[in-house]
Amino acid sequence: MIDFHCHLDLYSEPLEIVAQCVQRRVYVLSVTTVPSAFEGTAALAPAGGRIRTAVGLHPEIAVARQHELPLFEKLLSRTPYVGEVGLDASPDHRATIDRQASILTDILKLCARAKGKIITLHSRGATSLVLDRLRDEPSAGTFILHWYLGSAKQITRAAEMKCWFSVGPAMLTSKRGLSAAEAMPREYMLPESDGPFAQVGGRPALPWEAWTIAPKLAEIWRESQAEVEAQLLDNLRRLVAENQAILSRSSA
């Protein structure tokens, strides 16, 4: 099982969730919202296990925590993964979008200077703006668009830029989310939970529930669930293989 975007440190009982992930053998990308959360979040992951920790600066709080960018830069040598970063132009955060964009540009430049990272990106209300920033800094690494709700045209553009997409069960409960998933190239899709922010059945989504997208994708792709699961696992293997240089640099 795979959960390529999860906020492990923000669950009410993170150690219990981690123990369950280990027991269920879930491959988890544990994202952070601020650089100062990286150390504590990384400490949740057992050494040698399947949980990887990303250093992030979430766009909703990026302006207020911009002073953590030097720490972000320092931590880049500790992990091949960056997230959650990006832009948020929803009504509550639209007023800061220009400053967010400047911070994202700085982040992407730091990633490029570090010879590339695997970056999971937030794009609520800013589906085109995020692609514009990625276009301007292609050497920042490999881009994974988390919960991406772009139009079919935007998804085609993102795919042409070699972006990946992570999709969760909460995303697939809306017509817009389903339409986006239908337009995404299946060879570049990964499961995510976005827990504990995303909800499943009125409660926080759990990491292993990211895998429950498989039956819905089976309907969309008109394939068996087993074939979908095999595709998703193959996608993760390919992502890792294509980014072996990035992964090797950060583990050296």
BAZA-109884 format. One record per residue (C-alpha): x, y, z. Coordinates in steps of 0.1 Angstrom, whole numbers, padded with zeros to 4 digits, always signed. Layout:
XYZ;...
//
This chain:
+0000+0000+0000;+0011+0036-0007;+0002+0070+0008;+0023+0096-0010;+0010+0126+0010;+0001+0124+0047;+0006+0147+0077;+0016+0120+0102;+0027+0145+0129;-0008+0161+0129;-0028+0131+0139;-0040+0131+0175;-0021+0098+0181;+0007+0098+0156;+0027+0070+0172;-0003+0047+0170;-0008+0057+0133;+0029+0050+0126;+0027+0016+0143;-0003+0007+0121;+0015+0018+0090;+0045-0004+0099;+0022-0033+0106;+0003-0029+0073;+0035-0022+0054;+0024+0011+0040;+0049+0032+0021;+0042+0067+0034;+0055+0101+0024;+0051+0121+0056;+0049+0158+0047;+0054+0188+0070;+0039+0222+0071;+0069+0241+0085;+0107+0233+0085;+0107+0235+0124;+0084+0204+0124;+0108+0183+0104;+0130+0169+0132;+0100+0158+0153;+0082+0143+0124;+0113+0125+0111;+0117+0110+0146;+0083+0093+0142;+0096+0071+0113;+0114+0039+0123;+0149+0036+0108;+0150+0015+0077;+0112+0014+0073;+0089+0025+0046;+0081+0060+0060;+0099+0089+0044;+0098+0125+0057;+0096+0157+0036;+0106+0192+0046;+0079+0217+0038;+0065+0252+0041;+0028+0251+0035;+0014+0280+0015;-0014+0288+0040;+0013+0298+0065;+0043+0304+0043;+0041+0342+0046;+0039+0341+0084;+0068+0315+0086;+0090+0329+0059;+0117+0334+0085;+0121+0296+0085;+0135+0295+0049;+0171+0294+0061;+0162+0263+0082;+0144+0249+0052;+0176+0253+0032;+0197+0236+0059;+0174+0206+0061;+0175+0200+0023;+0206+0179+0028;+0187+0156+0052;+0160+0144+0028;+0153+0139-0009;+0117+0149-0003;+0101+0184-0002;+0065+0191+0008;+0041+0204+0014;+0048+0235-0005;+0029+0254-0032;+0003+0281-0036;-0031+0287-0022;-0054+0313-0038;-0086+0302-0020;-0106+0332-0006;-0089+0330+0028;-0054+0332+0013;-0058+0351-0020;-0045+0384-0005;-0011+0369+0000;-0007+0350-0033;+0020+0373-0046;+0041+0368-0015;+0034+0331-0016;+0046+0329-0052;+0078+0347-0042;+0084+0322-0014;+0077+0292-0037;+0101+0306-0063;+0128+0308-0035;+0120+0272-0025;+0123+0259-0060;+0156+0277-0065;+0169+0261-0033;+0158+0227-0046;+0175+0233-0079;+0207+0244-0061;+0205+0212-0041;+0205+0193-0075;+0168+0185-0074;+0142+0171-0050;+0110+0151-0051;+0085+0178-0044;+0048+0174-0035;+0028+0206-0043;-0004+0222-0031;-0023+0242-0057;-0058+0251-0043;-0073+0279-0064;-0039+0282-0082;-0037+0254-0106;-0022+0274-0135;-0001+0296-0113;+0017+0266-0098;+0025+0252-0133;+0039+0286-0143;+0063+0285-0113;+0073+0249-0121;+0079+0258-0157;+0103+0286-0147;+0124+0263-0125;+0124+0228-0141;+0157+0218-0125;+0141+0219-0091;+0133+0182-0094;+0104+0159-0098;+0070+0175-0092;+0040+0157-0077;+0007+0177-0079;-0012+0168-0047;-0050+0168-0049;-0048+0186-0083;-0081+0199-0095;-0070+0214-0128;-0090+0213-0160;-0083+0186-0186;-0062+0212-0205;-0041+0221-0174;-0036+0184-0166;-0024+0178-0202;+0000+0207-0197;+0012+0193-0164;+0017+0159-0180;+0037+0174-0208;+0059+0190-0181;+0064+0154-0167;+0045+0162-0135;+0031+0134-0114;-0003+0134-0096;-0013+0121-0061;-0050+0113-0057;-0069+0104-0025;-0104+0090-0016;-0117+0124-0005;-0108+0139-0039;-0128+0112-0056;-0160+0121-0038;-0165+0153-0059;-0175+0156-0096;-0145+0179-0102;-0121+0155-0085;-0134+0126-0106;-0131+0146-0138;-0095+0155-0129;-0086+0119-0121;-0101+0108-0154;-0079+0132-0173;-0047+0122-0155;-0023+0097-0172;-0025+0065-0152;+0013+0060-0154;+0019+0091-0134;-0006+0086-0105;+0000+0077-0069;-0024+0073-0039;-0026+0098-0011;-0047+0102+0020;-0039+0138+0029;-0048+0128+0064;-0057+0140+0089;-0070+0170+0069;-0089+0150+0044;-0120+0132+0056;-0133+0097+0051;-0168+0090+0065;-0167+0121+0086;-0134+0114+0103;-0097+0120+0094;-0085+0098+0065;-0059+0072+0076;-0027+0064+0056;-0037+0029+0045;-0071+0043+0033;-0052+0060+0004;-0052+0026-0012;-0090+0026-0013;-0089+0047-0045;-0082+0015-0064;-0118+0004-0068;-0128+0038-0081;-0099+0040-0105;-0109+0005-0117;-0142+0020-0127;-0126+0050-0144;-0099+0029-0162;-0123-0001-0169;-0097-0025-0155;-0097-0049-0126;-0088-0037-0091;-0058-0060-0092;-0046-0044-0124;-0050-0009-0109;-0031-0019-0077;-0003-0033-0099;-0002-0001-0119;+0001+0021-0088;+0029-0001-0073;+0047+0000-0106;+0044+0038-0107;+0060+0041-0073;+0089+0018-0083;+0094+0038-0115;+0093+0071-0096;+0120+0058-0073;+0141+0044-0101;+0139+0077-0121;+0150+0096-0091;+0177+0073-0078;+0203+0101-0082;+0183+0124-0059;+0177+0096-0034;+0214+0086-0034;+0226+0122-0028;+0204+0127+0002;+0214+0093+0018;+0251+0098+0012;
//
